[in-house]
Amino acid sequence: MNITSFLIYCIIVTFTPGPTNIVILSTVHHFGTKKAMEYTYGATIAFGILLVISAMLNTVLIEIIPKILIVMQIIGSLYIFYLAYQICKRDSSKPVVNETGTFRSGFLMQFLNPKVVLFTMTVIPSFIMPHYTAMPPVTISVLAITLIGFLAFITWVLFGTIFKQFLQNHSKIVNVMMAIFLAYSAVIIWM
């Protein structure tokens, strides 16, 4: 296995902006680091579960990916557009009851995030299974990829925490930009 290619692929996919990372940034901006970490824990657990599912059901998934993919694209796109709308219309001056920065919302986002679903369905069969099929190396690989994803999420939490004051000072512009990036994520799923 080419470890360098594997690590580069994992880092690029997990650290680059996507729906989960943008929601993490928005959550830090509006509700603070603690809520963003709660969301991050949910997203990380779901990410790990998706990797486990991919590893366990690799052969079955290969046959049904086209059927699953279209459903995930539709549901994921609609959910991401909904999140974009919620972020765009958010008024920072009004107190909000939030369901965004919860463990449950982070967990759910991963299962509805087509970027994550596609990544988890491709990383195991592309990089791991051709070289390792025994349970110990596959398990270690799943744990390593989950850790890389968690580190990516933490990076976005830290970024949001460091720049929180700036983000709050430019709240409306930041909300619109994050909504645009989320909407872009929903559109690019279809390309």
VENVENGI-V904033 format. One record per backbone hydrogen bond with DSSP energy under -0.5 kcal/mol. CO is the residue of the C=O (numbers start at 0). NH is the residue of the N-H. E is the energy in kcal/mol with one decimal. If there is no record, write none. Layout:
# VENVENGI-V904033
co->{CO,CO}
nh->{NH,NH}
e->{E,E}
This chain:
# VENVENGI-V904033
co->{0,1,2,3,4,5,6,7,8,9,10,11,17,18,19,20,21,22,23,24,25,26,26,27,31,32,33,34,35,36,37,38,39,40,41,42,43,44,45,46,47,48,49,50,51,52,54,56,57,58,59,59,60,63,63,64,65,66,67,68,69,70,71,72,73,74,75,76,77,78,79,80,81,82,83,84,85,86,89,90,95,98,99,101,102,103,104,105,106,107,108,111,112,112,113,114,115,116,117,118,118,119,121,122,122,123,123,127,127,133,134,135,136,137,138,139,140,141,142,143,144,145,146,147,148,149,150,151,152,153,154,155,156,157,158,160,162,163,164,165,167,169,170,171,172,173,174,175,176,177,178,179,180,181,182,183,184,186,187}
nh->{2,5,6,7,8,9,10,11,12,13,14,15,21,22,23,24,25,26,27,28,29,30,31,31,35,36,37,38,39,40,41,42,43,44,45,46,47,48,49,50,51,52,53,54,55,56,57,60,61,62,62,63,64,66,67,68,69,70,71,72,73,74,75,76,77,78,79,80,81,82,83,84,85,86,87,88,89,89,91,93,97,101,101,105,106,107,108,109,110,111,112,113,115,116,117,118,119,120,121,121,122,123,125,126,127,127,128,130,131,137,138,139,140,141,142,143,144,145,146,147,148,149,150,151,152,153,154,155,156,157,158,159,160,161,162,163,166,167,168,169,170,173,174,175,176,177,178,179,180,181,182,183,184,185,186,187,188,189,190}
e->{-1.2,-2.2,-2.9,-2.7,-2.7,-2.5,-2.9,-2.7,-2.4,-2.3,-2.6,-1.6,-2.5,-2.4,-2.3,-2.2,-2.5,-2.7,-2.4,-2.3,-2.4,-3.1,-0.8,-1.3,-1.8,-2.5,-1.9,-2.3,-2.5,-2.5,-1.8,-2.6,-2.7,-2.5,-2.3,-2.4,-2.6,-2.4,-2.8,-2.0,-2.3,-2.9,-2.4,-2.5,-2.8,-2.7,-0.6,-3.2,-1.9,-0.9,-0.5,-1.5,-1.6,-0.6,-2.3,-3.4,-1.2,-1.0,-2.8,-2.7,-2.2,-2.7,-2.7,-2.4,-2.3,-2.4,-2.6,-2.7,-2.3,-2.4,-2.5,-2.6,-2.5,-2.5,-2.6,-2.4,-0.7,-0.5,-0.6,-1.3,-0.7,-0.6,-1.0,-2.2,-2.5,-2.8,-2.3,-1.3,-1.1,-1.4,-0.8,-0.9,-0.5,-2.4,-2.9,-2.1,-3.0,-1.9,-1.2,-0.6,-2.9,-0.7,-2.1,-2.3,-0.8,-1.5,-2.6,-1.8,-3.1,-1.7,-2.9,-2.5,-2.2,-2.5,-2.5,-2.5,-2.7,-2.4,-2.3,-2.3,-2.4,-2.6,-2.6,-2.0,-2.4,-2.7,-2.1,-1.8,-2.1,-3.0,-2.6,-2.4,-2.4,-2.9,-2.2,-0.9,-2.8,-2.8,-2.4,-1.4,-1.2,-2.8,-2.8,-2.4,-2.7,-2.8,-2.4,-2.5,-2.6,-2.4,-2.8,-2.7,-2.2,-2.1,-2.0,-3.0,-0.9,-1.8,-1.5}
